[in-house]
Amino acid sequence: MTDTVELNDDEKRLAELGYKQELNRSWSGFSNFAISFSIISILAGCFTTFGVGWNNGGPAAIAWGWPIAAGFILVIGLCMSELVSAFPTSGGIYWWASKLGGAKAGYYTGWLNLIGLLAIDASVAYGCATFFDLTLDTYSKSWANGYSLNRVFIIFLIVLFLVSLVNIFSSNLLAMLNNISVWWHVVGASVVVLVLLFVPSHHASASSVFSDTVNNTGFFGGHASGVGFLFGIIPLSVILTQYTITGYDASAHLSEETHSAADSAAKGIWRSIFYSGIGGWILLLAFLFAVQDEKGVTAGGGGVGVIFSQALSPNWATLVLFISTAGQFFCTVACMTSTTRMLFAFSRDGAVPGAKYWSKLNKNRVPVYGVVVSAVIAVLLTAPALVKVDINGAPVPVAFFAVVSIGVVGLYVAFAIPIFLRWKAGDSFTPGSWNLGRKYRWMSLVAVAEIVVTSVIALLPTSAAGAPWYKGFGWSSMKYVNYTPIVVGGALLVLWIGWHLSAKKWFTGPRMTVDLPAGVSSSDEISLEHHGKTAHESGPSPAP
């Protein structure tokens, strides 16, 4: 039995791509921008991974590296904006790759995207827990007797539980929280900058901010100059920018819940990158100018908490840390939303074991089981953070940085596949209302090249103690190892085996959940089947 309904423009376009409207389309264009802006979260990445930039290059690497890397990431975002305008579906990255490169491309892209999103969930939630603990410790020394990995991990579990509840409750609540999050990030970051500008008794010189270097890795004898430092250490600092400015694919994953998605989601991607790039640089410069003792920051592991303890009174430091912690909670909520929508779309097409559970919606039209399994996997990925690691006498969260790198590699390699396939398609690609015109020819290649370089960097050891080629490396060194290559390499091996032994026999890419009758166009009334059928093709064919 079929029901004949009149669809709006968004639903018509979604039907043309093969899907019926299942998720609640209640998000405005601003809400769509807000979720990507919230996931990028300069109040999260700039605070939690500041140590990556400091330890691998110091002030100069951060001051110069951020705007350069952000410019390249904006190019990546613009390429993705064009793709989401053409294909505004929840599957986003995976759907684009399937459409442009076939089922195999979609299979690998979807899994890499999912792995990256799950790692980002884990890293942001753990960062939020760490800063919550640091905020309370700064406010009241009676809160705890020093730093505790076990205590932070328990807080991490509580953060994941609360975030899961918020995601399960209502999509309308999520949209509202993301709207609030934008203003929290804008106003909060402004307050942090003003505090660091006016409260410290003195500031670092421009010369030290833009020229001083640090090598806190143990590589090359700790020297902060020379060819080895320039090409072997400074490139590692790019992870600060690459990790912070990621997750903007959320605008694509939420496109089925956004009004005027072909235009709104496209703008949501590039605008979130652009504004975060500017705001993040200002925030990082405020950190650097607030440094009172460079050697003290290096000895403390390069964390921003050391800078705040140097430059601010406990009350002012508590305020700054609280602003960041709240921003990180908002970020974690948005990350979980993006992850579960991608998992929903990928499961809807039968690509994930247990797909019927992860694509099942509750009465609020939220993939509740997808939320639960995402939280559980985040816990498993972060479990190695319970192992204490000291580098050069300072506590460094090696496991946290590894999860960060997993997120960077998984997401960005997934981004690269459809961007390259769009470039390969050339003029046969049918663009949406928002497009790059002829600029896609060079922008796509620049985007892919940047992703290849930064992905290789993310796989490298972050300390000499964790490098297999360094003297003394053994089983006792495993806690220092960047386990990103193990997770990513292992995942790729499992995917390769899974594809050739099984998946290629049954996985055909996106499945239709709506039948588009012959001769019916987007301007006509469309008949929807309440029980959708599987099809080997979805979406309109590229123009000849």
C-alpha positions as CSV (number, residue, x, y, z in Angstrom):
1,M,0.0,0.0,0.0
2,T,1.3,3.4,-0.9
3,D,0.5,6.9,0.4
4,T,0.7,9.9,-2.0
5,V,2.2,13.0,-0.4
6,E,3.4,16.3,-1.6
7,L,7.1,16.8,-0.8
8,N,9.0,20.0,-0.2
9,D,12.1,20.8,-2.2
10,D,14.4,19.1,0.3
11,E,12.4,15.9,0.4
12,K,12.1,15.9,-3.4
13,R,15.9,16.1,-3.7
14,L,16.4,13.4,-1.1
15,A,13.9,11.2,-2.9
16,E,15.8,11.7,-6.2
17,L,18.9,10.5,-4.3
18,G,16.9,7.4,-3.3
19,Y,15.8,8.1,0.3
20,K,12.6,8.8,2.1
21,Q,12.5,11.5,4.8
22,E,13.0,9.5,8.0
23,L,15.0,11.9,10.2
24,N,13.3,15.0,11.6
25,R,14.2,17.9,9.3
26,S,14.1,20.6,12.0
27,W,17.5,22.2,11.7
28,S,18.0,25.7,10.2
29,G,21.0,26.7,8.2
30,F,22.5,28.4,11.3
31,S,22.1,25.1,13.2
32,N,23.8,23.2,10.5
33,F,26.8,25.7,10.6
34,A,26.6,25.6,14.4
35,I,27.3,21.8,14.7
36,S,30.4,21.9,12.5
37,F,31.6,25.1,14.3
38,S,31.0,23.3,17.7
39,I,32.8,20.1,16.6
40,I,35.8,22.1,15.3
41,S,35.7,23.9,18.7
42,I,38.7,26.1,19.2
43,L,37.8,25.9,22.9
44,A,38.6,22.1,22.7
45,G,41.4,21.5,20.2
46,C,43.4,24.7,20.8
47,F,43.5,23.8,24.6
48,T,43.8,20.0,24.5
49,T,46.4,19.7,21.7
50,F,48.4,22.9,22.4
51,G,51.1,20.6,23.8
52,V,51.5,18.9,20.4
53,G,52.5,22.3,18.8
54,W,54.6,23.4,21.7
55,N,56.6,20.1,22.1
56,N,57.1,19.8,18.3
57,G,58.4,23.3,17.4
58,G,57.4,25.7,20.2
59,P,55.9,29.2,19.8
60,A,57.1,29.7,16.3
61,A,55.7,26.5,15.0
62,I,52.3,27.4,16.5
63,A,52.2,31.1,15.4
64,W,53.2,30.4,11.8
65,G,51.9,26.9,11.4
66,W,48.3,27.5,12.3
67,P,47.4,30.0,9.6
68,I,49.2,28.1,6.9
69,A,47.6,24.7,7.8
70,A,44.2,26.4,8.3
71,G,44.5,27.8,4.7
72,F,45.0,24.3,3.3
73,I,42.1,22.9,5.4
74,L,39.8,25.6,4.0
75,V,40.6,24.4,0.5
76,I,39.6,20.9,1.6
77,G,36.4,22.3,3.1
78,L,35.5,24.2,-0.1
79,C,35.9,20.9,-2.1
80,M,33.6,19.2,0.3
81,S,31.0,22.0,0.2
82,E,30.7,21.4,-3.5
83,L,30.1,17.7,-3.0
84,V,27.4,18.2,-0.2
85,S,25.6,20.7,-2.4
86,A,25.3,18.0,-5.1
87,F,24.5,15.1,-2.7
88,P,22.9,16.4,0.5
89,T,22.5,13.0,2.3
90,S,23.3,11.8,5.9
91,G,25.9,9.4,4.5
92,G,27.8,12.4,3.3
93,I,31.4,11.3,2.6
94,Y,30.6,7.7,2.1
95,W,27.6,8.4,-0.2
96,W,29.7,10.8,-2.4
97,A,32.5,8.1,-2.8
98,S,29.9,5.4,-3.7
99,K,28.3,7.6,-6.2
100,L,31.5,8.7,-7.9
101,G,33.7,5.6,-7.5
102,G,31.4,2.7,-6.9
103,A,30.7,0.4,-4.0
104,K,34.3,-0.5,-3.2
105,A,35.2,3.2,-2.8
106,G,32.2,3.8,-0.7
107,Y,33.0,0.8,1.5
108,Y,36.5,2.0,2.4
109,T,35.5,5.6,2.7
110,G,32.6,4.8,5.0
111,W,34.6,2.7,7.4
112,L,37.5,5.2,7.5
113,N,35.0,8.0,8.1
114,L,33.3,6.0,10.9
115,I,36.6,5.1,12.6
116,G,37.7,8.7,12.5
117,L,34.5,9.9,14.0
118,L,34.6,7.4,16.8
119,A,38.1,8.4,17.6
120,I,37.1,12.1,17.7
121,D,34.3,11.2,20.1
122,A,36.8,9.5,22.4
123,S,39.4,12.2,22.2
124,V,37.1,15.2,22.8
125,A,35.3,13.4,25.7
126,Y,38.6,12.6,27.3
127,G,39.9,16.1,26.8
128,C,36.7,17.4,28.4
129,A,37.2,15.1,31.4
130,T,40.8,16.2,31.8
131,F,40.0,19.9,31.8
132,F,37.1,19.4,34.1
133,D,39.5,17.8,36.6
134,L,42.0,20.5,36.0
135,T,39.4,23.2,36.5
136,L,38.3,21.8,39.9
137,D,42.0,21.3,40.9
138,T,42.8,24.9,40.1
139,Y,39.8,26.2,41.9
140,S,40.3,24.2,45.0
141,K,43.5,22.3,45.9
142,S,41.4,20.2,48.2
143,W,39.7,18.7,45.2
144,A,42.4,16.1,44.7
145,N,45.9,15.1,45.7
146,G,47.6,15.6,42.4
147,Y,46.7,14.3,38.9
148,S,45.1,10.9,38.7
149,L,44.6,8.9,35.5
150,N,41.9,6.7,37.2
151,R,39.9,9.8,38.3
152,V,40.1,11.4,34.9
153,F,39.0,8.2,33.3
154,I,36.0,8.0,35.6
155,I,35.0,11.6,34.7
156,F,35.5,10.6,31.1
157,L,32.9,7.8,31.5
158,I,30.5,10.3,33.1
159,V,30.9,12.8,30.3
160,L,30.1,10.1,27.7
161,F,27.1,9.0,29.7
162,L,25.7,12.6,29.9
163,V,26.4,13.2,26.2
164,S,24.7,10.0,25.2
165,L,21.6,11.0,27.2
166,V,21.5,14.4,25.5
167,N,21.8,12.8,22.1
168,I,19.0,10.2,22.8
169,F,16.6,12.8,24.2
170,S,15.7,14.9,21.2
171,S,17.0,16.3,17.9
172,N,15.3,19.7,18.7
173,L,17.3,19.8,22.0
174,L,20.5,19.1,20.0
175,A,19.9,21.9,17.6
176,M,19.2,24.3,20.5
177,L,22.4,23.2,22.3
178,N,24.5,23.7,19.1
179,N,23.1,27.2,18.6
180,I,24.0,28.0,22.2
181,S,27.4,26.4,21.6
182,V,28.2,28.9,18.8
183,W,27.8,31.9,21.1
184,W,29.6,30.2,23.9
185,H,32.6,29.7,21.7
186,V,32.5,33.2,20.3
187,V,31.9,35.0,23.6
188,G,33.9,32.5,25.6
189,A,37.0,32.7,23.4
190,S,36.7,36.5,23.4
191,V,36.7,36.5,27.2
192,V,39.7,34.1,27.3
193,V,41.7,36.4,25.0
194,L,40.8,39.5,27.0
195,V,41.8,37.9,30.3
196,L,45.1,36.8,28.8
197,L,45.6,40.3,27.4
198,F,44.9,42.4,30.5
199,V,45.5,40.2,33.6
200,P,49.1,39.0,33.3
201,S,51.7,41.3,34.7
202,H,53.8,41.1,31.6
203,H,53.7,39.4,28.2
204,A,56.2,37.6,25.9
205,S,57.7,39.7,23.1
206,A,56.6,39.4,19.5
207,S,60.1,38.2,18.7
208,S,59.9,35.2,21.1
209,V,56.3,34.3,20.0
210,F,57.2,34.2,16.3
211,S,60.8,33.0,16.4
212,D,61.5,30.9,19.6
213,T,61.6,27.1,19.0
214,V,61.2,24.0,21.3
215,N,62.0,20.3,20.8
216,N,60.5,18.4,23.7
217,T,60.4,15.0,21.9
218,G,63.9,13.6,22.6
219,F,64.6,13.3,18.9
220,F,67.8,14.8,17.5
221,G,69.2,15.2,21.0
222,G,66.6,17.8,21.8
223,H,68.1,20.4,19.5
224,A,65.6,23.0,18.3
225,S,67.4,24.0,15.1
226,G,68.9,22.4,12.1
227,V,67.7,20.3,9.2
228,G,66.5,17.4,11.4
229,F,64.4,19.8,13.5
230,L,63.0,21.6,10.5
231,F,61.9,18.5,8.6
232,G,61.6,15.9,11.4
233,I,60.1,17.8,14.3
234,I,58.2,20.9,13.1
235,P,55.9,18.9,10.8
236,L,54.5,17.1,13.8
237,S,53.1,20.4,15.1
238,V,50.6,20.4,12.2
239,I,48.5,17.9,14.2
240,L,47.4,20.8,16.5
241,T,45.7,22.5,13.5
242,Q,44.6,19.4,11.7
243,Y,42.9,17.9,14.7
244,T,41.3,21.1,15.9
245,I,39.8,22.0,12.5
246,T,38.1,18.7,11.7
247,G,34.7,17.2,12.1
248,Y,33.1,19.8,9.8
249,D,31.7,16.9,7.8
250,A,29.0,17.1,10.4
251,S,27.2,19.6,8.2
252,A,26.9,16.8,5.6
253,H,25.8,14.2,8.0
254,L,23.1,16.4,9.3
255,S,22.0,17.5,5.8
256,E,18.9,15.3,5.9
257,E,17.8,17.2,9.0
258,T,18.5,20.7,7.6
259,H,16.2,23.0,5.6
260,S,17.6,24.1,2.2
261,A,20.3,21.5,2.7
262,A,22.0,21.9,-0.7
263,D,22.9,25.5,0.1
264,S,22.9,25.5,3.9
265,A,25.1,22.4,4.4
266,A,27.6,23.7,1.8
267,K,28.0,27.0,3.6
268,G,28.0,25.3,7.0
269,I,31.2,23.5,6.0
270,W,33.4,26.3,4.7
271,R,32.1,29.0,7.0
272,S,32.8,26.8,10.1
273,I,36.4,26.3,8.9
274,F,36.9,30.0,8.0
275,Y,35.7,31.5,11.3
276,S,37.4,28.8,13.4
277,G,40.7,29.4,11.6
278,I,40.6,33.1,12.4
279,G,39.3,32.7,16.0
280,G,41.7,29.8,16.7
281,W,44.8,31.8,15.6
282,I,43.8,34.8,17.8
283,L,43.3,32.4,20.8
284,L,46.6,30.6,20.3
285,L,48.5,33.9,20.0
286,A,46.9,35.0,23.3
287,F,48.3,31.8,24.9
288,L,51.7,32.4,23.5
289,F,51.9,36.1,24.5
290,A,50.8,35.1,28.1
291,V,53.8,32.7,28.5
292,Q,55.9,33.9,31.5
293,D,58.6,31.2,31.4
294,E,59.2,29.1,28.3
295,K,61.4,26.6,30.0
296,G,58.7,26.1,32.7
297,V,56.0,25.4,30.0
298,T,58.4,22.9,28.3
299,A,59.1,21.2,31.6
300,G,55.4,20.9,32.3
301,G,54.8,19.0,29.1
302,G,53.7,22.0,27.0
303,G,50.2,22.1,28.3
304,V,48.1,25.3,28.5
305,G,47.5,24.7,32.2
306,V,51.1,25.6,32.9
307,I,50.7,28.9,31.0
308,F,47.6,29.8,33.0
309,S,49.2,28.9,36.3
310,Q,52.2,31.2,35.4
311,A,50.2,34.2,34.1
312,L,47.0,34.2,36.1
313,S,45.7,34.0,39.7
314,P,43.8,30.7,40.6
315,N,40.4,32.5,40.2
316,W,41.2,33.9,36.7
317,A,42.8,30.5,35.7
318,T,39.7,28.7,36.9
319,L,37.4,31.0,34.8
320,V,39.5,30.3,31.6
321,L,39.5,26.6,32.2
322,F,35.8,26.5,32.9
323,I,35.0,28.3,29.7
324,S,37.1,25.7,27.8
325,T,35.6,22.7,29.7
326,A,32.0,23.8,28.9
327,G,33.0,24.4,25.2
328,Q,34.5,20.9,25.1
329,F,31.3,19.4,26.5
330,F,29.3,21.1,23.8
331,C,31.8,19.8,21.3
332,T,31.4,16.3,22.6
333,V,27.7,16.4,22.2
334,A,28.0,17.6,18.6
335,C,30.6,14.9,17.8
336,M,28.4,12.2,19.1
337,T,25.5,13.5,17.0
338,S,27.6,13.5,13.8
339,T,29.0,10.0,14.5
340,T,25.6,8.5,15.1
341,R,24.1,10.1,11.9
342,M,26.9,8.7,9.9
343,L,26.5,5.3,11.5
344,F,22.8,5.5,10.9
345,A,23.3,6.2,7.2
346,F,26.0,3.6,6.7
347,S,23.9,1.0,8.6
348,R,20.9,1.9,6.5
349,D,22.8,0.7,3.5
350,G,23.7,-2.6,5.3
351,A,27.5,-1.9,5.6
352,V,27.9,-2.4,9.4
353,P,27.5,-5.6,11.4
354,G,24.3,-5.3,13.4
355,A,23.0,-2.7,10.9
356,K,19.3,-3.2,11.9
357,Y,20.1,-1.9,15.4
358,W,22.3,1.1,14.5
359,S,19.7,2.3,11.9
360,K,16.7,1.9,14.2
361,L,15.1,5.2,15.3
362,N,13.3,5.7,18.6
363,K,10.1,7.7,19.0
364,N,12.1,10.9,18.8
365,R,13.5,9.8,15.5
366,V,17.0,9.4,17.0
367,P,19.3,6.3,16.4
368,V,19.4,5.4,20.1
369,Y,21.4,2.1,19.7
370,G,23.9,3.9,17.5
371,V,24.5,6.4,20.3
372,V,25.1,3.6,22.8
373,V,27.5,1.6,20.7
374,S,29.4,4.8,19.7
375,A,30.0,5.6,23.4
376,V,31.1,2.0,24.2
377,I,33.7,2.1,21.3
378,A,34.9,5.5,22.5
379,V,35.7,3.9,25.9
380,L,37.6,1.0,24.3
381,L,39.7,3.3,22.2
382,T,40.7,5.4,25.1
383,A,41.4,2.6,27.6
384,P,45.2,2.8,27.0
385,A,45.1,6.3,28.6
386,L,45.0,4.5,31.9
387,V,48.7,3.8,31.4
388,K,50.9,6.5,33.0
389,V,53.6,8.0,30.7
390,D,56.3,10.5,31.5
391,I,58.5,12.1,28.8
392,N,61.5,14.1,29.9
393,G,60.1,14.0,33.5
394,A,56.7,15.5,32.5
395,P,53.4,13.7,32.3
396,V,52.3,13.5,28.7
397,P,49.0,11.8,27.5
398,V,50.5,9.7,24.7
399,A,47.4,7.6,24.4
400,F,45.3,10.7,24.1
401,F,47.5,12.0,21.3
402,A,47.3,8.6,19.6
403,V,43.5,8.7,19.6
404,V,43.8,12.3,18.2
405,S,45.9,11.0,15.4
406,I,43.6,8.1,14.6
407,G,40.8,10.7,14.2
408,V,42.9,12.9,12.0
409,V,43.9,10.0,9.7
410,G,40.5,8.3,9.5
411,L,38.6,11.5,8.8
412,Y,40.9,13.2,6.4
413,V,41.7,10.1,4.3
414,A,37.9,9.6,4.0
415,F,37.6,13.2,2.8
416,A,40.4,12.7,0.2
417,I,38.7,9.8,-1.6
418,P,35.5,11.6,-2.8
419,I,37.5,14.8,-3.5
420,F,39.8,12.9,-5.7
421,L,37.0,11.1,-7.4
422,R,35.2,14.4,-8.1
423,W,38.4,15.7,-9.7
424,K,38.6,12.5,-11.8
425,A,35.0,12.8,-12.9
426,G,35.7,16.2,-14.4
427,D,32.9,17.8,-16.3
428,S,30.7,14.6,-16.0
429,F,30.1,15.7,-12.4
430,T,26.7,17.4,-12.0
431,P,27.2,20.2,-9.5
432,G,24.6,21.5,-7.0
433,S,23.5,25.1,-6.4
434,W,26.8,25.8,-4.6
435,N,29.9,24.9,-6.6
436,L,33.5,25.8,-7.3
437,G,33.1,26.2,-11.1
438,R,36.4,25.5,-12.8
439,K,38.5,26.0,-9.7
440,Y,37.8,22.4,-8.6
441,R,40.7,21.4,-11.0
442,W,43.5,22.8,-8.8
443,M,41.7,22.9,-5.5
444,S,41.0,19.2,-5.5
445,L,44.6,18.3,-6.1
446,V,45.9,20.7,-3.4
447,A,43.3,19.2,-1.0
448,V,44.4,15.6,-1.6
449,A,48.1,16.4,-1.4
450,E,47.7,18.1,1.9
451,I,45.8,15.1,3.3
452,V,48.4,12.7,2.1
453,V,51.2,14.7,3.8
454,T,49.4,15.2,7.1
455,S,48.2,11.6,7.3
456,V,51.8,10.4,7.0
457,I,52.8,12.9,9.8
458,A,50.1,11.6,12.1
459,L,51.5,8.1,11.8
460,L,55.0,9.1,13.1
461,P,56.2,8.5,16.7
462,T,55.7,11.6,18.9
463,S,58.7,10.9,21.2
464,A,62.1,9.2,20.9
465,A,61.1,6.7,23.5
466,G,58.4,5.3,21.3
467,A,60.5,5.1,18.1
468,P,61.5,1.5,17.2
469,W,64.8,2.7,15.6
470,Y,66.1,4.4,18.7
471,K,68.5,2.7,21.1
472,G,66.9,0.9,24.0
473,F,63.5,0.4,22.4
474,G,61.8,-2.7,23.8
475,W,58.7,-4.0,25.5
476,S,59.0,-1.4,28.2
477,S,58.8,1.3,25.5
478,M,55.4,0.3,24.2
479,K,53.6,2.8,26.5
480,Y,55.4,5.6,24.6
481,V,54.4,4.2,21.1
482,N,52.0,6.2,18.9
483,Y,49.5,3.3,18.3
484,T,47.8,5.1,15.4
485,P,49.6,3.0,12.7
486,I,48.5,-0.2,14.6
487,V,44.9,0.8,14.7
488,V,44.7,2.3,11.2
489,G,46.8,-0.4,9.6
490,G,44.9,-3.1,11.4
491,A,41.6,-1.6,10.4
492,L,42.6,-1.4,6.8
493,L,43.8,-5.0,6.8
494,V,40.5,-6.2,8.3
495,L,38.6,-4.1,5.8
496,W,40.7,-5.5,2.9
497,I,40.1,-9.1,4.1
498,G,36.4,-8.4,4.7
499,W,35.9,-6.9,1.3
500,H,37.5,-9.7,-0.7
501,L,36.1,-12.6,1.4
502,S,32.6,-11.3,1.8
503,A,31.6,-7.7,1.3
504,K,32.2,-7.5,-2.4
505,K,29.6,-10.3,-2.9
506,W,26.8,-8.4,-1.2
507,F,27.6,-4.8,-0.7
508,T,26.4,-2.7,-3.6
509,G,26.6,0.8,-2.1
510,P,23.7,3.1,-1.1
511,R,20.3,1.4,-1.0
512,M,17.1,3.1,-2.0
513,T,14.4,3.5,0.7
514,V,12.1,5.2,-1.8
515,D,10.9,4.2,-5.3
516,L,10.9,7.0,-7.8
517,P,8.3,6.1,-10.5
518,A,9.4,6.2,-14.1
519,G,8.9,9.6,-15.6
520,V,8.4,11.4,-12.3
521,S,10.7,14.4,-11.8
522,S,11.3,16.6,-8.7
523,S,8.5,18.9,-9.7
524,D,5.9,16.2,-9.6
525,E,4.1,14.6,-6.8
526,I,6.1,11.5,-5.7
527,S,4.6,8.2,-4.5
528,L,6.5,6.9,-1.4
529,E,6.7,3.3,-0.5
530,H,6.6,2.9,3.3
531,H,8.6,-0.3,2.9
532,G,11.6,0.8,0.8
533,K,13.3,-1.6,-1.6
534,T,17.0,-2.2,-2.2
535,A,18.5,-1.0,-5.4
536,H,22.0,-1.2,-6.9
537,E,22.0,2.5,-8.0
538,S,20.8,5.6,-6.2
539,G,20.7,9.2,-7.3
540,P,20.6,10.7,-10.7
541,S,23.2,9.8,-13.3
542,P,26.0,12.3,-14.0
543,A,25.3,14.6,-16.9
544,P,27.0,13.4,-20.1
